[in-house]
Amino acid sequence: MQLRPVHCQYTFEALKQTRVGLIAEEVNKVIPEIVVKQDEKGEEATDVNGKTMGINYSELTTFLIKAIQAQQAQIELLKKQNEALEKRLQAVENK
Protein backbone atom coordinates (compact mmCIF):
# COMPACT_ATOMS: atom_id res chain seq x y z
CA MET A 1 0.00 0.00 0.00
CA GLN A 2 1.06 3.53 -0.60
CA LEU A 3 0.00 4.96 2.74
CA ARG A 4 2.39 6.96 4.90
CA PRO A 5 1.78 7.01 8.66
CA VAL A 6 2.67 10.35 10.24
CA HIS A 7 2.82 11.95 13.67
CA CYS A 8 0.60 15.03 13.89
CA GLN A 9 0.61 17.77 16.51
CA TYR A 10 -2.88 19.11 17.10
CA THR A 11 -2.94 22.86 17.55
CA PHE A 12 -6.48 23.27 18.81
CA GLU A 13 -6.70 25.35 21.98
CA ALA A 14 -7.92 22.59 24.26
CA LEU A 15 -6.12 19.72 22.52
CA LYS A 16 -2.34 19.95 22.24
CA GLN A 17 -1.16 16.41 21.79
CA THR A 18 0.65 14.29 19.25
CA ARG A 19 -1.38 11.73 17.34
CA VAL A 20 -0.51 9.11 14.74
CA GLY A 21 -2.52 9.02 11.55
CA LEU A 22 -2.62 9.37 7.80
CA ILE A 23 -2.87 12.44 5.59
CA ALA A 24 -6.38 12.50 4.07
CA GLU A 25 -5.19 14.08 0.82
CA GLU A 26 -2.69 11.23 0.33
CA VAL A 27 -5.25 8.55 1.24
CA ASN A 28 -7.69 10.10 -1.22
CA LYS A 29 -5.28 9.27 -4.06
CA VAL A 30 -5.14 5.58 -3.06
CA ILE A 31 -8.45 4.76 -1.34
CA PRO A 32 -10.91 7.60 -1.99
CA GLU A 33 -13.79 5.49 -0.67
CA ILE A 34 -12.71 6.04 2.95
CA VAL A 35 -12.07 9.79 2.72
CA VAL A 36 -14.82 12.04 4.07
CA LYS A 37 -15.11 15.47 2.47
CA GLN A 38 -17.05 18.29 4.12
CA ASP A 39 -17.87 21.83 3.09
CA GLU A 40 -17.70 24.85 5.38
CA LYS A 41 -21.13 23.97 6.83
CA GLY A 42 -19.94 20.49 7.82
CA GLU A 43 -22.09 18.83 5.16
CA GLU A 44 -20.70 16.07 2.97
CA ALA A 45 -19.21 17.34 -0.27
CA THR A 46 -18.68 15.51 -3.55
CA ASP A 47 -15.36 17.09 -4.55
CA VAL A 48 -12.18 17.99 -2.68
CA ASN A 49 -11.57 21.55 -3.85
CA GLY A 50 -11.30 23.69 -0.73
CA LYS A 51 -13.06 21.09 1.41
CA THR A 52 -12.13 19.73 4.81
CA MET A 53 -11.04 16.12 4.47
CA GLY A 54 -10.97 13.35 7.03
CA ILE A 55 -10.52 9.59 7.10
CA ASN A 56 -13.05 6.98 8.11
CA TYR A 57 -10.51 4.71 9.83
CA SER A 58 -13.04 1.94 10.54
CA GLU A 59 -13.48 1.40 6.79
CA LEU A 60 -9.69 1.22 6.32
CA THR A 61 -9.74 -2.18 8.07
CA THR A 62 -11.32 -3.89 5.06
CA PHE A 63 -8.54 -2.69 2.76
CA LEU A 64 -5.88 -3.73 5.28
CA ILE A 65 -7.35 -7.23 5.53
CA LYS A 66 -7.29 -7.53 1.72
CA ALA A 67 -3.64 -6.42 1.66
CA ILE A 68 -2.74 -8.96 4.36
CA GLN A 69 -4.48 -11.72 2.41
CA ALA A 70 -2.54 -10.80 -0.73
CA GLN A 71 0.72 -10.84 1.22
CA GLN A 72 -0.13 -14.21 2.76
CA ALA A 73 -0.79 -15.68 -0.70
CA GLN A 74 2.60 -14.37 -1.84
CA ILE A 75 4.28 -15.86 1.26
CA GLU A 76 2.72 -19.26 0.57
CA LEU A 77 3.93 -19.15 -3.05
CA LEU A 78 7.44 -18.21 -1.94
CA LYS A 79 7.44 -21.04 0.61
CA LYS A 80 6.58 -23.56 -2.11
CA GLN A 81 9.27 -22.18 -4.40
CA ASN A 82 11.80 -22.30 -1.57
CA GLU A 83 10.91 -25.92 -0.77
CA ALA A 84 11.35 -26.90 -4.43
CA LEU A 85 14.74 -25.17 -4.55
CA GLU A 86 15.83 -26.87 -1.33
CA LYS A 87 14.91 -30.27 -2.81
CA ARG A 88 16.88 -29.52 -5.97
CA LEU A 89 19.87 -28.37 -3.91
CA GLN A 90 19.70 -31.49 -1.76
CA ALA A 91 19.60 -33.67 -4.89
CA VAL A 92 22.67 -31.91 -6.31
CA GLU A 93 24.57 -32.20 -3.04
CA ASN A 94 23.78 -35.92 -2.75
CA LYS A 95 25.33 -36.74 -6.16
N, C-alpha and C positions, 0 to 999 in steps of 0.2 A: 504494500500500500504506500501511497505517496503522502502520508499524513505526518506532520511534524509537531510532536508535543513541545509545548513551551511553558515557561514559568511566567505568570503575569502578576503584576503588582496593581491591585485595585486602588484607585485614587478617590473613591467616594469618601465623603466626609466621615461617615460612621464606620466605614469598612476599609481599613488599611491593612491588608494582608496579602500574602503571596499565594497564588493558586496555580494549579497545573491544568492545562487545557489545550485546546486546538484553536487555531485562527479560523474563524468562520469563512472568511474570504477564500482561504486556501482549501478548506473542506468543500466549499461550493464548487470548486473546479473538479473535484474527484467524486464526491457523493452529494450532489445538490438536493437529493431527496430528504436529507436530514437537516438541511439548513433552513431556519425560520427567518423570514424577512418581514420587517414591520415598518410602517410609515410613521410619521411624526405623531400620529394619534394613537399609536400602539396597535393598529389594525394590520392584519396580514396583507402583505403586498405581493405582487406577482413578479416584479423585477427587482434588481439589486441597486439600481442607480440612486444614490443618496439615501438608502434605507439602512436601518439598524438591522444587523444580522446576528443571529445566535445559532446555537447547535442543539438539536434534540439528541442528547447523549444516549438516551434509552434506545433509540432506533439505531444507533451506531453498533450496538451489540450484534444485530443480525449480520451486518457486513463483516464484523470481526470473526464471527463463527464461520462464515463462508470462507474467509481467508485462511483460518486455521485448518479447515477441512482440505483446502487446496494444498496447503503445506504438508499435511499428513499424507495425502496421496503421493506427493512428490517424495517424501521420506520413504514410504513403502516401496516405491519404484527404485529408489537408490539402494535400499537394503537388498532387494532382489538382484540388482546389478552387481553389487559388492559381493554377495554370496557366489554368484556365477564366476566372478573374477577370482575369488579365493579358491574355488574348485579347480579352475584352470591352472592357477599358480601351483597348487598342491600337486596336480597331475604332472606338471613340468618338473617340479622339484623331486618327485618320486622316480623319474626316469633315470 
